[in-house]
Amino acid sequence: MTATTFDPAAYATQLAEKQARLAALLAPFDAPAPTVFDSPPEHYRLRAEFRLWRENEERFYAMFAAGDKHTPILLDDLPIASAAINALMPRLKAAWQASSALSFKLFQVEFLTTLAGDGLITLCYHRPLDAHWQAAAETLAAELGVSIIGRSRGQRLVIGRDHVVERLQVAGREFSYRQPEGAFTQPNGTVNQKMLSWAYEALGERDDDLLELYCGNGNFTLPLATRVRKVLATEISKSSVNAALANLADNGVDNVTLVRLSAEELTQALNEVRPFRRLQGIDLPSYDFGTVFVDPPRAGMDPDTCELTRRFERILYISCNPETLAANIAQLHDTHRISRCALFDQFPFTHHMESGVLLERR
């Protein structure tokens, strides 16, 4: 079996390189030196996905190098994955090896875990799932102490729950989050908690309102809502909207109005380009927005949305792509200055990095 290349001792050097790269990208905008929030060098990733590779009637966990779908890297464990995933991997493998109901035409396995100890396993098949599979999956779920979802074409069978529950601490308060199977969640829970705390402090205690774009499952919405009078939050994904609404209710946060709109659509609404039925009953002029919070996809904000944020005194920006972050800041630099900057190492041992800036009107 092929071993993975993994050297935790190299972590500090790689993190320093990321810090230098972010500082160089933001140097043209007179940014302060970024505050660096590191990751545990091992067992930091709360979700993992494996293809299964068959050899001599046995199935192995497998991953593939970028651009090579034919040479499997066979794994018994995954050091970057959470301790919970590593504990579940051999137990699940033993279960499918002992049960044809579980192993027949099984081609992919996905793990979703939380810092709070919850777990969900998705098993993907090239065949219909029947009562024999259901019975075997129910037994397995009870043995492993997790929920299980079986997927095949046109089928999705849930044993237990279709989500996990995460619990994160921000400023001495615990927030709980439903994280649905298949929906986006932050993969590095430890660093996510640091991001939430940084954003909470950067926003500060406010007596006005917050506009949040790309709110997802309410990851940032919950703690930030405790710092302002009220929040108008937008998200386009139905599954994320449903999770966010459940999370708001579970945490007793009642000053947030959530609208299923894209950032581009909200920009059109605020610019009175066209009305949206989903905004009926929402009194937009009643909001006194002082800050806009954005956490866009890797492409960053489109030019119109970026221009919209210029209206706000404060722009709190979390980015998963420092290049598009820099491009957006270039558009805003004539009216806003960077007063805070942070690097969040969500993705150790890769070139990816999460960063945050607070921009304030000059």
N, C-alpha and C positions, 0 to 999 in steps of 0.2 A: 504494500500500500504506500502511496505517495505521501510524504509528510509535508505539512505547510511550513512556509518560511515565516517565522515570527520571532522578533527579538525585542522584548520589552525594555531592554537596556538602552535601546536606541531612541526611546520615546522623547527624552528631554531635548535631544538634538533636533528631532523632527519638529517639535513644538516651537523651538527657537526660530527655526526656519520659517514657520508659518507667521510668527510674530513679526519677523523682518519683512516678509512679503506684504502683510496687511499694512504695516507702517509705511512702506514704500508706495502702496496704492493710494493711501490717504494723505501722504505728505503734501501734494499740491494744494490741499485744502486746509493747511495749517492745523491738522488734527493733533490733539494731545496723544501721547504714547498710549497704546491700548492697554487696558487692564486685562490680564490673561487669566482665564479660568480653565484649568487643566482637567483632564479626564483620568480616571483610573487606567493604568496601562493594560489591564486584563479584565475580562468579565464585565465589560461595560455595555455591550450591545444587548438590548432587551428583546430583539426579534431577529429571526434568522430563517432563511429559506434554503432548502436543499433539493436537488434532483436526486433520484435514486438510480444507481448503476448496478446492473445485474451481472454477476460473474459466478459460474458454477452453481446455478440455482440459488444463489444468495444475493440479497440486495444490500448495497452499501450507501451511506450518505455520500453525496458527491457535489463538488463545485467545479467550475471551469474558469480558466484564465480568460481575460477579455479577448474576444476575437477568436477563441478556440472552443468550439462546441463538441469536439470529438475526443479530446484527451482529458479524462476525468481526474480530478484530485480527490482521492478517496479519503474519507475522514472517519475517525472514531470519536473525536471531540473537536471543539472549536474554541480556542483560548480567548478570543475577543468576545464571544457570546457570554451571556449571563451564567452565573453558577447554576441557576435553575435549568437552563437549556442543556448545559453539559451533564447535569444529573439525569435529565429526562432522556437524552439521546440513546444511551445503551439499553435502558428499560423499554423504550419504544421499539428499538431494533429487535430485542429479544421477543417482544410480543408479536411483531409481524412474522418473524421467523417461525414462531410456534403456531401460527394461525393462518390458514389459507384464506379465510374470510376477510382478514385484514390485509394480507399481502397481495392477493390476486389483482394484477394490473394496477398496483399502486405505483405512481411515478413521481410524486412530489410530496414533500412534507414541509409545513411552515409552523414555526414556533412563535408565540407571542407571550411575553412574560412581563412582570412588573416588579419594581422595587418592593412593593407591598406583599409580594409572594403569590400573586395570582398567575394562572397559566392557562393557555389555550393552544391546542394543536389542531391544525388543518391537514387532512389527508386527502390527496387529489388522485382520482382514478380515471382510467380509460375504460370504464364499464359502468352499468347501472348498479346502484347500491340497493341491496335487498334486506329482508328481515334477518338473515344470517349475519350480514355486516352490522346491522343495528345492534343486535344482541352482543356481538363481540366488542363493538365500540363502547357500549354501555359498561361492560365489564372492565374494559381497559381504562375508561375515564375514572371509574371508581378506584381502581388500583393505583393510578398515577396521581389522583387528586386534582385533575384538570378538567376543563371542558374540551370536547372534541367536535369538530365540524367535518363532515364528509362531503366532498365535492366531486361531481361528475357532470357530464353535459346535461343541463336542464335540471340538476338536482343539487340541493343544499340541505343536508340533514344535520341538525344541531343536537348534540348531547350535552345538556347543561345550559350554558349561556353562549350567546354569540359575541360576547365582549369580555374583556378583563377589566378589573378595577385597579387603578393606580391611586396612591395617596402620597402627596407631596407637601412639604413644609415650606411656607413662605412667611417671613416675619412673625414666626411663632404661631401661625395658624395652619391647620391641616386642611388641604383641599382634596376632594376625591374626584376622580375622572373615570368615566366610562370610555374605554378605548375599543371600538368595534373591530372585529376581524375584517381585514381588507381595507380599512380606512387609514389615512396617514396619521401616525403618531411620531413623536420625537424618539429616535432609537436609543439615545443615550440618556437614561433617566437621571443619572447623577448630574450630568452637565445641564440637562433641562432644568433641574431644580435651581442651579446656579443662574441660568438665564432668567428664570422667573424672578428671582430675588434681585438681580441687577435691574431689570425693567421696572420692578416695583419701586426701587430706590430712585431710579432715574426720573420716573414720573413724578414722584413726590406727592404730598398731600395737596389736593386741588379743591377749589370751590366752584369749578366750572365742569364742562362735560368733555367726554372722550369719544372720538370717532375711531373705530377699529375696522380696518380692511383685512380680508383674508383671515378670518378669526378661527377657522378650522373647528376643532371640537371644543373650543373655549379654553385652550391651554393657557393663554395669557389673559383672557377675558376675566376669569374668576378673580385672581389677585388684583388686577388693575382696577376692576370695578369697585373695590373697597377704598380706592384712593380718590374717586371723583364723585360728582353729584349723580350723573347718569351716563350710560354708554349706549351709543348706537353702533351695532356690530353687523358686519356683512360677511357672507360666505356663500359660495355657489354650489358646493357639493351637498347633495341631499343627505347622505349618510353622516357627514360632518355636522350639518345643521341639526339633525335629530340628536346626535350625541351631545352637541353643545346645549340644546334645550334641556336634555336630561341632566346634564352636569350643573346647569344653573339651578334647576329645581332641587337636585340632591344637596347642593351646598347652600340653599336658602338665599341665593343672590337674586334680588328682585328689582334692581335698577338698570337692567340691560334689556334693550329691545333688539331682537335679532331678525334680520331681513335676509331672505335668500336672493341675493343679487351679487353679481360679479363686481369687482372694483370699477371696471369700465362702465357698467350700467349705473352704479351709484354716481359716478362722475357725471354721466349724462343727466341724471335726475337732479343733482345739485346745480348743474349748469342750465337747468330747465330746457334741455334739448328735447326731451320727451318724457311723458309721465309713465309711471309703472304701477300696474294694479297691485303689486305686492307691497307698495308703499302707502296704499289707501289706509286712512286712519292714523297715520304717523304724522305728527305736526313737526315737520322739519324746522320751521322758523323758531320753534320753542327751545331748540338746543342752543346752548352757549358753548360752542366748541373752542377749547383752548389748546388741545393736543390731538394730533392724529397718530395712531399707532398702526404700523404696517409690517407685515411679515410675508412678503410676496414669494412666489415661486422663483426658481433659479433665473428665469428671464428678467426678474426685477419688475419695477413698475413701468407700464407703458407711458409714453410721453404725456398724454392727457391726464392720467392719474397723477403722475409726478407733478404736473403743473397745478393740479388741484391742491396737493399738499402744501404748496407755497402759501396758500391763504392762511395757514395756521401759524400761530406763534411758535409752536413746538412740534417737531416731527420726531417721533420715537420709532426707529427703524431697526428691525432684526432681519438679517440677510443670510442666506445660505450660499451666496455667490459674491465674493468681494469685488469681482470685475464689474458686475451689473450694479452693485452698490455704488462703486466709484462713478460709474456713468450717470446714475441718478443724482448723486451729490453734485456732479459737475453742472447739471441743469439747475440746481437749487443754490449753488454757492454764492451767487450775487446777492441773495436775500437772507440766507441762513448760514450760520457758522456751526462747526462741530464743537460742542462743549464737553461731550463724553464719548469714549470709544472703548470697545471691549472685544476680545477674541474669546470665543467659546469653542473648545476643541471637541465638538460632537463626534468627529470621525477620525480618531487616531490612526496613524499608519496609512493615511491616504492624503491626497493633496487638497481634499475638501475641507472647508472650515466654515463655521458659523460666526458671524460678527454682529455687533450692535453699535449704533451711534445715536446720540441725542443731538438734534439740530435745533438751534434756537434763532429766532429772528434777530438780525443785526440791529 
